[in-house]
Amino acid sequence: MQDLKASKKRMSQTQAAWLLLAPFLLTYGLFLVYPFFRGFWISLHDWNLLAVAFNPDAKEFIGLRNYERVMWGRNIEWGFASPFWQGLGVLGLAASAYLRRVDRLSRFNAIALGVASLLLVVLPGFHPGEEGRWYDRRFWPTVGNTLLFVALAVPGVTISALFLAAALNGETRAMGVLRTLFFLSQVLSVTVVTLIWQIMFSPRQGLIANITETFGGIPINWLTDEQFAMAAIVIATIWWSLGIAMILFLAGLQDISKDIYEAAALDNAKGVKAFWFVTLPNLQRTITLVVVLQIILHFQVFGQSHLMTQGGPNDTTQVLVRYIYQTGFRDSELGRASAMAVFLFVIMGTFSVIQFIIGREKE
C-alpha cells in the first residue's frame, strides 16, 4: 500500500515537472527547433523570396542542388594549394598527437585540436582544376575570411582576458572598480561599439591617428586598407568581448586553493613560475571553455563587418553571416542562403558538441 502511494507521488512529481517545463519546451520548439527544420526544408528548394511572397507555389523542390551550387563546382581538385594554412594544420595534428602521448592534453582537448587542424589541412586544399570553377566564387573566400577572423579574435580575447583577470585578481576596492570598468564594454550594443571604433580608426580625427602623427608617422586608413581592415575589426571585437571571458577566468582563479601557491612558494615557484606551473594547469578546463565559447560566438560575427567596413574593401572583411544576409534578403535567393546557414550550423554544432563533451569530462 505504501509502495503504491509512493508510486503515485512520484508520478505526480513527474507530471508537475513536465507541466513546469512545458512553457520552455513550447517556446524552444516554436522559436528554435521549428525554424531550424523550416530553414533546412527551404534549403532544398529553389526559393525566391519575392516570388514566393506573391505566389506560394513559385518554389521548386531541387534536393541538394543548393548545397552543390554553394559549396562545390566543376572540376574541383584537392592538393596542397595553400601551403601556409595546410602546413599549420599538419603541425596542429602532430602537436595534438604528441601532447596527448606525453599526457599534456586530455583526450577530448586533443580531439578538438586534431579536428580543427584536420579542417585546416582539408578545406584549403580544394581548388578548381583546369577549366574548373567554383559555382559560388564568393562562398569559400568568405568562409576563409570568417576562419581568419575567428583565428585572430579567439586567441586575442582569450590571452588578453587571462592576463587581465590575473592582474585584477585581488580583493581590494580598486580591483573591484577596475573589473567593473573593463566589463562595461560587454554591455554595449554592437552599434555603439562600432561607432566608437570608427572614430578611433578615423585617419583624420581618430585617437590612433593623432598618436601616430605625434610620433611623426603617417595615419593609416584602417577601414579602407585591405591590409588593415580585418585587423581593425578584430581589435574592436577583442575590446568588446573581454568582459565575459575575464569574468570566467576570475572565477577559475578564485577557485584555485591558496594552499597550492603556498606549497609552490616553498619550491621557489613565485611570480611567473607560479603562473606557469600552478595557475595555467589549474585553469585548463576554464581556458578550454572560454576558447570553445568564443569560437561559437565569433563564427556568428555580423555587425562589426556590416557597420565598420560593409564587407570591404574588395570583400576582404566579408563574413559568412553577412553573406547569408545579403544572399537571402538582397538577392532574394532564400534557398541558397538557407543552405549556407545550415553549413554554418554544422560548424557551430561541432564546437557545441566538443564543449558538451569537455563539460562532462571528469577532473
C-alpha positions as CSV (number, residue, x, y, z in Angstrom):
1,M,0.0,0.0,0.0
2,Q,2.8,2.4,0.9
3,D,4.6,1.5,-2.3
4,L,1.5,2.3,-4.3
5,K,1.2,5.7,-2.6
6,A,4.9,6.4,-3.2
7,S,4.5,5.5,-6.9
8,K,1.5,7.8,-7.2
9,K,3.6,10.5,-5.5
10,R,6.4,10.0,-8.0
11,M,4.1,10.2,-10.9
12,S,2.6,13.4,-9.7
13,Q,6.1,14.9,-9.3
14,T,6.9,13.8,-12.8
15,Q,3.7,15.4,-14.1
16,A,4.5,18.6,-12.2
17,A,8.0,18.6,-13.7
18,W,6.6,18.3,-17.3
19,L,4.0,21.0,-16.5
20,L,6.7,23.4,-15.4
21,L,8.9,22.5,-18.4
22,A,6.0,22.9,-20.9
23,P,6.3,26.7,-21.4
24,F,10.0,26.4,-22.0
25,L,9.8,23.4,-24.3
26,L,6.9,25.1,-26.3
27,T,8.9,28.3,-26.7
28,Y,12.1,26.4,-27.6
29,G,10.3,24.3,-30.1
30,L,8.4,27.2,-31.6
31,F,11.3,29.7,-32.0
32,L,14.4,27.4,-32.3
33,V,13.6,23.8,-33.4
34,Y,10.8,24.6,-35.9
35,P,12.8,27.5,-37.6
36,F,15.8,25.2,-38.0
37,F,13.9,22.4,-39.7
38,R,12.0,25.0,-41.7
39,G,15.3,26.5,-42.8
40,F,16.6,23.1,-43.8
41,W,13.4,22.5,-45.8
42,I,13.8,25.8,-47.6
43,S,17.4,24.9,-48.4
44,L,16.1,22.0,-50.5
45,H,14.1,24.4,-52.8
46,D,14.7,27.0,-55.4
47,W,13.0,29.6,-53.3
48,N,12.9,33.2,-54.5
49,L,11.8,35.3,-51.5
50,L,9.8,37.9,-53.6
51,A,8.3,35.4,-55.9
52,V,7.1,33.1,-53.1
53,A,5.7,36.1,-51.2
54,F,3.3,36.8,-54.0
55,N,2.8,33.2,-55.1
56,P,3.4,30.4,-52.5
57,D,3.6,27.8,-55.3
58,A,6.5,29.6,-57.0
59,K,9.1,27.4,-55.1
60,E,10.5,24.3,-56.7
61,F,12.0,21.3,-54.9
62,I,15.6,20.7,-56.1
63,G,17.0,18.5,-53.4
64,L,20.7,19.1,-52.6
65,R,21.4,21.3,-55.6
66,N,21.7,24.4,-53.5
67,Y,24.5,22.8,-51.4
68,E,26.2,21.7,-54.6
69,R,25.9,25.2,-56.1
70,V,27.2,26.9,-53.0
71,M,30.0,24.6,-51.9
72,W,31.1,22.8,-55.0
73,G,31.7,23.4,-58.6
74,R,33.1,22.0,-61.8
75,N,36.4,20.1,-62.0
76,I,37.3,20.7,-58.3
77,E,40.6,19.1,-57.2
78,W,42.4,18.6,-54.0
79,G,46.0,19.3,-53.2
80,F,48.4,21.4,-51.3
81,A,47.1,24.6,-52.7
82,S,47.6,26.7,-49.5
83,P,50.9,25.6,-48.1
84,F,50.8,28.0,-45.1
85,W,47.4,27.0,-43.8
86,Q,47.7,23.3,-44.6
87,G,51.2,23.3,-43.1
88,L,49.8,24.9,-40.0
89,G,47.2,22.1,-39.9
90,V,49.8,19.4,-40.2
91,L,51.7,20.9,-37.3
92,G,48.5,21.0,-35.3
93,L,47.9,17.3,-36.0
94,A,51.4,16.5,-34.9
95,A,51.1,18.7,-31.8
96,S,47.8,17.1,-30.8
97,A,49.2,13.6,-31.1
98,Y,52.4,14.4,-29.3
99,L,50.8,16.4,-26.4
100,R,48.3,13.6,-25.9
101,R,51.1,11.0,-25.9
102,V,53.0,12.8,-23.2
103,D,49.7,13.4,-21.3
104,R,49.9,17.2,-21.6
105,L,46.4,17.3,-23.1
106,S,43.3,15.5,-22.2
107,R,41.7,13.1,-24.7
108,F,38.9,15.5,-25.7
109,N,41.2,18.5,-25.9
110,A,43.5,16.5,-28.2
111,I,40.5,15.5,-30.3
112,A,39.3,19.1,-30.5
113,L,42.8,20.3,-31.6
114,G,43.0,17.4,-34.1
115,V,39.7,18.2,-35.7
116,A,40.5,21.9,-36.1
117,S,43.9,21.0,-37.5
118,L,42.4,18.4,-39.9
119,L,39.9,21.1,-41.2
120,L,42.9,23.4,-41.9
121,V,44.5,20.6,-43.9
122,V,41.5,19.5,-45.9
123,L,39.4,22.6,-46.6
124,P,42.0,24.9,-48.1
125,G,43.2,22.1,-50.3
126,F,40.1,22.1,-52.6
127,H,40.6,24.3,-55.7
128,P,39.3,24.5,-59.3
129,G,41.4,22.4,-61.7
130,E,42.0,23.0,-65.4
131,E,38.9,24.7,-66.8
132,G,37.2,24.4,-63.5
133,R,35.5,27.0,-61.3
134,W,33.5,27.3,-58.1
135,Y,29.8,27.6,-58.6
136,D,29.7,30.3,-55.9
137,R,33.0,32.1,-56.2
138,R,32.4,34.2,-53.1
139,F,31.4,31.5,-50.7
140,W,34.8,29.8,-49.9
141,P,36.7,33.1,-49.7
142,T,34.0,34.3,-47.3
143,V,34.4,31.1,-45.2
144,G,38.2,31.8,-45.3
145,N,37.6,35.4,-44.0
146,T,35.4,34.0,-41.2
147,L,38.0,31.4,-40.2
148,L,40.7,34.1,-40.3
149,F,38.6,36.3,-38.1
150,V,38.0,33.5,-35.6
151,A,41.7,32.5,-35.7
152,L,42.7,36.1,-34.7
153,A,39.9,37.1,-32.4
154,V,39.7,33.9,-30.2
155,P,43.4,33.8,-29.1
156,G,43.3,37.6,-28.8
157,V,40.3,37.6,-26.4
158,T,41.5,34.5,-24.5
159,I,45.1,35.7,-23.9
160,S,44.0,39.3,-23.1
161,A,41.2,38.2,-20.7
162,L,43.5,35.7,-19.0
163,F,46.3,38.2,-18.2
164,L,43.7,40.9,-17.3
165,A,42.0,38.5,-14.9
166,A,45.3,37.6,-13.4
167,A,46.2,41.3,-12.9
168,L,42.8,42.1,-11.3
169,N,42.5,39.0,-9.2
170,G,42.5,40.9,-5.9
171,E,40.0,41.7,-3.1
172,T,40.7,45.4,-2.8
173,R,38.1,48.1,-3.7
174,A,40.3,49.4,-6.5
175,M,40.4,45.9,-8.1
176,G,36.6,45.7,-7.9
177,V,36.3,49.1,-9.6
178,L,38.7,48.2,-12.4
179,R,37.0,44.9,-13.0
180,T,33.7,46.8,-13.4
181,L,35.3,49.3,-15.8
182,F,36.7,46.5,-18.0
183,F,33.4,44.7,-18.0
184,L,31.4,47.7,-19.1
185,S,32.3,47.3,-22.8
186,Q,30.4,43.9,-22.7
187,V,27.1,45.6,-22.1
188,L,27.3,48.0,-25.1
189,S,25.5,47.2,-28.3
190,V,27.4,46.4,-31.5
191,T,26.2,49.7,-33.0
192,V,27.8,51.7,-30.2
193,V,31.0,49.6,-30.3
194,T,31.4,50.0,-34.0
195,L,30.7,53.8,-33.8
196,I,33.4,54.2,-31.1
197,W,36.0,52.3,-33.1
198,Q,35.1,54.0,-36.3
199,I,36.0,57.3,-34.6
200,M,39.1,55.7,-33.1
201,F,40.3,54.4,-36.5
202,S,39.5,57.7,-38.3
203,P,42.6,58.9,-40.2
204,R,41.6,62.5,-39.6
205,Q,40.3,62.8,-36.1
206,G,40.8,59.4,-34.5
207,L,42.9,58.9,-31.4
208,I,45.2,56.4,-33.1
209,A,45.9,58.8,-36.0
210,N,46.7,61.6,-33.5
211,I,49.1,59.4,-31.7
212,T,50.7,58.3,-34.9
213,E,51.1,61.9,-36.1
214,T,52.6,62.9,-32.7
215,F,55.4,60.5,-33.2
216,G,55.9,61.6,-36.8
217,G,54.1,58.8,-38.6
218,I,51.5,58.8,-41.3
219,P,47.9,57.9,-40.2
220,I,46.6,54.6,-41.6
221,N,43.3,54.3,-43.3
222,W,42.4,51.3,-41.2
223,L,38.9,50.6,-42.5
224,T,39.6,51.1,-46.2
225,D,43.0,49.4,-46.5
226,E,42.9,45.8,-47.4
227,Q,45.9,45.0,-45.2
228,F,44.4,46.5,-42.1
229,A,40.6,46.3,-42.4
230,M,40.4,42.8,-40.8
231,A,42.8,43.8,-38.1
232,A,40.6,46.8,-37.2
233,I,37.5,44.5,-36.9
234,V,39.5,42.1,-34.7
235,I,40.7,44.8,-32.4
236,A,37.2,46.2,-31.9
237,T,35.9,42.7,-31.3
238,I,38.6,41.9,-28.7
239,W,37.8,45.1,-26.8
240,W,34.1,44.3,-26.9
241,S,34.4,40.6,-25.9
242,L,36.8,40.9,-23.0
243,G,34.2,41.1,-20.3
244,I,32.7,37.7,-20.2
245,A,36.0,35.9,-20.7
246,M,37.6,37.9,-17.9
247,I,34.8,37.0,-15.5
248,L,35.1,33.3,-16.3
249,F,38.9,33.5,-15.7
250,L,38.4,35.4,-12.5
251,A,36.0,32.6,-11.3
252,G,38.6,30.0,-12.2
253,L,41.4,31.9,-10.5
254,Q,39.4,32.3,-7.3
255,D,38.6,28.6,-7.3
256,I,42.3,27.7,-7.1
257,S,43.3,27.0,-3.5
258,K,45.8,29.3,-1.9
259,D,47.5,26.3,-0.3
260,I,48.8,25.3,-3.7
261,Y,50.5,28.6,-4.2
262,E,52.0,28.4,-0.7
263,A,53.3,24.9,-1.4
264,A,54.7,26.1,-4.7
265,A,56.4,29.0,-3.0
266,L,58.4,26.5,-0.8
267,D,59.9,25.2,-4.1
268,N,60.7,28.8,-5.1
269,A,57.9,28.9,-7.6
270,K,56.8,32.6,-7.4
271,G,55.6,35.2,-9.9
272,V,55.9,34.0,-13.5
273,K,56.9,30.4,-12.4
274,A,53.8,30.2,-10.2
275,F,51.6,31.4,-13.0
276,W,53.1,28.9,-15.5
277,F,53.3,25.8,-13.3
278,V,50.4,26.4,-10.9
279,T,47.8,28.8,-12.4
280,L,47.7,27.6,-16.1
281,P,47.4,23.9,-15.3
282,N,44.6,24.6,-12.8
283,L,42.8,26.8,-15.4
284,Q,42.9,24.2,-18.2
285,R,39.2,23.5,-18.1
286,T,38.3,27.2,-17.9
287,I,40.6,28.0,-20.8
288,T,39.0,25.3,-22.9
289,L,35.5,26.5,-22.0
290,V,36.4,30.1,-22.9
291,V,38.0,29.1,-26.2
292,V,35.0,26.9,-27.3
293,L,32.5,29.6,-26.3
294,Q,34.5,32.3,-28.2
295,I,34.7,30.1,-31.3
296,I,31.0,29.6,-31.3
297,L,30.3,33.3,-30.7
298,H,32.7,34.7,-33.3
299,F,31.6,32.4,-36.1
300,Q,28.4,34.4,-35.9
301,V,30.2,37.8,-36.5
302,F,28.0,40.2,-38.4
303,G,27.6,43.7,-37.0
304,Q,31.3,44.6,-36.9
305,S,31.8,43.8,-40.6
306,H,28.5,45.2,-41.7
307,L,28.8,48.5,-39.9
308,M,32.5,49.2,-39.9
309,T,33.6,48.1,-43.4
310,Q,30.4,46.9,-45.2
311,G,32.4,43.8,-46.1
312,G,35.1,45.7,-47.9
313,P,37.5,46.6,-49.2
314,N,37.1,44.1,-52.0
315,D,35.4,41.6,-49.8
316,T,38.4,41.2,-47.5
317,T,36.2,41.5,-44.4
318,Q,33.1,39.8,-45.9
319,V,32.0,37.2,-43.3
320,L,29.6,34.3,-43.6
321,V,26.6,35.6,-41.7
322,R,26.7,38.9,-43.7
323,Y,26.9,36.9,-47.0
324,I,23.9,34.8,-45.9
325,Y,22.0,38.0,-45.1
326,Q,22.8,39.5,-48.5
327,T,22.0,36.4,-50.4
328,G,18.7,35.9,-48.7
329,F,17.4,39.5,-48.4
330,R,19.2,41.5,-51.0
331,D,19.4,38.8,-53.8
332,S,16.1,37.1,-52.6
333,E,17.7,33.7,-53.0
334,L,16.4,32.2,-49.8
335,G,17.1,28.6,-50.7
336,R,20.8,29.2,-51.3
337,A,21.1,31.4,-48.2
338,S,19.4,28.6,-46.1
339,A,22.0,26.1,-47.4
340,M,24.8,28.4,-46.2
341,A,23.1,28.8,-42.9
342,V,22.9,25.0,-42.5
343,F,26.6,24.8,-43.2
344,L,27.3,27.4,-40.5
345,F,25.0,25.5,-38.1
346,V,27.1,22.3,-38.7
347,I,30.3,24.2,-37.8
348,M,28.9,25.7,-34.7
349,G,27.2,22.4,-33.7
350,T,30.5,20.6,-33.9
351,F,32.1,23.0,-31.4
352,S,29.0,22.8,-29.2
353,V,29.3,19.0,-29.1
354,I,33.0,19.5,-28.2
355,Q,32.0,21.9,-25.4
356,F,29.4,19.4,-24.1
357,I,31.9,16.5,-24.1
358,I,34.6,18.7,-22.3
359,G,32.0,19.8,-19.8
360,R,31.3,16.2,-18.9
361,E,34.9,15.2,-18.6
362,K,36.0,14.2,-15.1
363,E,38.6,16.2,-13.3
